[in-house]
Amino acid sequence: MELRDDQTTQHEIGNRTYIVADVEPLDVDGVRTVEVGVGVWLVAFIALLPFYGALQDSGRTWWLWTCLAGFGLGLFGLEYCRRRRKTRAELVDP
């Protein structure tokens, strides 16, 4: 999508008027976002480990395994985002 001067800066939908801000799009590759997510899943897993007995007694051990699965899947996502960032950088600077 090209940013041009002739694009509309406001839209009227129903009885409301929405103004479109004149800002540059961010160049976000997702690596930092996925890193934070992976870290949160890991912290949650570690925080739940001392309560394994209580989780087992109440039938909620799935909380622990959900955190572990989130961490593991996040590692795959992190590798994907890093490879995508590297590929995009190679396309821009050959």
C-alpha positions in Angstrom: 0.0 0.0 0.0 1.4 3.3 -1.0 1.1 6.4 1.2 0.1 9.3 -1.0 -1.1 12.8 -0.4 -4.4 12.2 -2.1 -5.6 9.5 0.4 -8.6 10.4 2.5 -7.8 11.5 6.1 -11.3 10.9 7.4 -14.1 8.4 6.9 -17.7 8.7 7.8 -19.4 5.5 8.9 -23.0 5.9 10.0 -23.2 9.0 12.2 -19.5 8.9 13.2 -16.5 10.4 11.6 -13.1 8.7 12.0 -9.9 10.6 11.4 -6.9 8.7 9.9 -3.7 9.6 11.6 -0.8 10.6 9.4 1.9 8.3 10.8 4.6 6.1 9.3 4.0 2.3 9.7 6.2 0.5 12.1 8.7 -2.0 10.9 7.9 -4.8 13.3 9.3 -8.2 12.7 7.8 -9.9 15.8 11.0 -11.1 17.3 10.8 -9.0 20.5 7.1 -9.8 20.9 7.7 -13.5 20.7 10.7 -13.3 23.0 8.5 -11.6 25.7 5.8 -14.2 25.2 8.2 -17.1 25.5 9.6 -15.5 28.7 6.2 -15.1 30.2 5.3 -18.8 29.6 8.6 -19.9 31.1 8.1 -17.7 34.2 4.6 -19.0 34.6 5.9 -22.6 34.4 8.6 -22.0 37.0 6.1 -20.2 39.2 3.7 -23.1 39.2 6.4 -25.8 39.9 6.3 -25.4 43.7 2.6 -25.9 43.6 2.7 -29.2 41.7 1.2 -31.2 44.6 -1.7 -28.8 45.0 -2.3 -28.7 41.3 -2.3 -32.5 41.2 -4.7 -32.7 44.1 -7.2 -30.3 42.5 -6.9 -31.9 39.0 -5.2 -28.8 37.5 -1.8 -30.1 36.4 -2.8 -29.1 32.9 -2.0 -25.5 33.9 1.7 -26.6 34.3 1.7 -28.5 31.0 0.0 -25.6 29.2 2.8 -23.3 30.3 5.4 -25.8 29.1 3.6 -26.2 25.8 3.4 -22.4 25.4 7.1 -22.2 26.0 8.0 -24.9 23.6 5.8 -23.7 20.8 7.1 -20.2 21.4 10.6 -21.4 20.8 9.5 -22.6 17.3 7.8 -19.3 16.7 10.9 -17.4 17.8 13.1 -19.3 15.3 10.5 -18.7 12.6 10.5 -14.9 13.3 14.3 -14.8 13.4 14.6 -16.5 10.1 12.0 -14.2 8.6 13.9 -11.2 9.8 17.1 -12.5 8.4 15.5 -13.2 5.0 13.9 -9.8 4.9 17.3 -8.2 5.7 19.0 -10.1 3.0 16.4 -9.0 0.4 16.9 -5.3 1.4 20.7 -5.4 1.6 21.9 -8.1 -1.0 
